């Protein structure tokens, strides 16, 4: 299959799809962070122009970062345990 045919068929190479695709839990973390940020922005800044939206974006970024950081810590702990078991 030629490169152009794969794109036309809607299929991507395995390594391309692996890096760009978000997991369901990543999306959930972003949405939860967005909702929390919007709530904090509304209560904290009221109707100030764009403040709730900015807090929502900041909350989404924090939610995604916390999810990724947690996964990194879990992976490190598992690696350390596997190394210790050798």
Backbone torsions as a table, in degrees:
resi	resn	phi	psi	omega
1	UNK	NA	132.9	179.9
2	UNK	-79.0	154.0	-177.1
3	UNK	-53.9	-44.4	-178.5
4	UNK	-65.1	-33.4	179.0
5	UNK	-67.6	-36.7	179.1
6	UNK	-64.8	-39.7	178.6
7	UNK	-68.4	-42.0	-179.7
8	UNK	-64.8	-33.9	179.8
9	UNK	-78.5	-9.7	178.5
10	UNK	86.3	13.7	179.5
11	UNK	-105.0	143.3	178.4
12	UNK	-116.6	158.9	174.6
13	UNK	-64.2	153.6	-175.7
14	UNK	-60.3	-42.1	-178.0
15	UNK	-72.7	-26.5	176.2
16	UNK	-70.1	-44.6	-178.0
17	UNK	-68.9	-30.8	-177.4
18	UNK	-63.4	-42.5	-175.8
19	UNK	-82.0	-25.7	-173.2
20	UNK	-98.4	-13.9	-174.8
21	UNK	-88.8	131.1	177.9
22	UNK	-90.8	142.6	176.0
23	UNK	-76.7	162.5	179.8
24	UNK	-61.4	-38.2	-179.5
25	UNK	-70.2	-30.1	175.1
26	UNK	-65.7	-43.1	179.3
27	UNK	-64.4	-41.3	178.4
28	UNK	-63.0	-40.8	179.2
29	UNK	-64.0	-39.5	178.2
30	UNK	-65.3	-43.8	-179.6
31	UNK	-66.3	-40.6	178.2
32	UNK	-64.9	-43.3	177.2
33	UNK	-62.2	-39.3	178.5
34	UNK	-62.9	-46.6	-179.8
35	UNK	-64.5	-42.0	178.7
36	UNK	-64.9	-42.3	178.2
37	UNK	-62.8	-40.9	177.8
38	UNK	-64.2	-41.3	179.3
39	UNK	-64.8	-44.9	178.5
40	UNK	-63.9	-40.6	178.7
41	UNK	-63.8	-40.0	179.5
42	UNK	-68.7	-43.6	179.7
43	UNK	-73.0	-36.2	-176.0
44	UNK	-80.0	-39.3	-173.9
45	UNK	-115.7	-6.5	177.8
46	UNK	65.6	-129.7	-176.3
47	UNK	-98.0	19.7	176.7
48	UNK	-58.5	134.0	-174.4
49	UNK	-58.1	126.4	175.4
50	UNK	65.7	-4.7	179.8
51	UNK	-65.3	-46.7	178.3
52	UNK	-63.0	-37.1	179.6
53	UNK	-67.0	-40.0	177.1
54	UNK	-64.4	-41.2	177.4
55	UNK	-66.5	-33.7	176.8
56	UNK	-65.0	-43.8	177.6
57	UNK	-64.6	-42.2	177.6
58	UNK	-62.6	-41.4	178.0
59	UNK	-63.8	-39.3	177.8
60	UNK	-64.0	-41.8	178.8
61	UNK	-65.3	-40.4	178.9
62	UNK	-66.4	-41.9	178.4
63	UNK	-60.0	-44.0	178.7
64	UNK	-67.0	-41.1	179.6
65	UNK	-65.1	-40.3	178.3
66	UNK	-64.6	-41.8	179.1
67	UNK	-61.6	-47.0	-179.3
68	UNK	-66.5	-40.6	179.1
69	UNK	-63.9	-40.6	178.2
70	UNK	-62.7	-43.2	178.7
71	UNK	-62.7	-39.6	178.5
72	UNK	-63.0	-43.2	178.9
73	UNK	-63.6	-40.4	178.5
74	UNK	-64.5	-44.3	179.4
75	UNK	-61.9	-42.2	179.2
76	UNK	-63.2	-42.5	179.8
77	UNK	-64.6	-41.8	178.8
78	UNK	-64.7	-41.6	177.7
79	UNK	-61.9	-42.3	179.6
80	UNK	-63.5	-40.4	178.6
81	UNK	-66.6	-39.3	179.4
82	UNK	-68.0	-37.4	177.1
83	UNK	-66.2	-38.5	179.8
84	UNK	-69.0	-25.7	-178.8
85	UNK	-78.7	-14.4	-178.5
86	UNK	-70.7	NA	NA
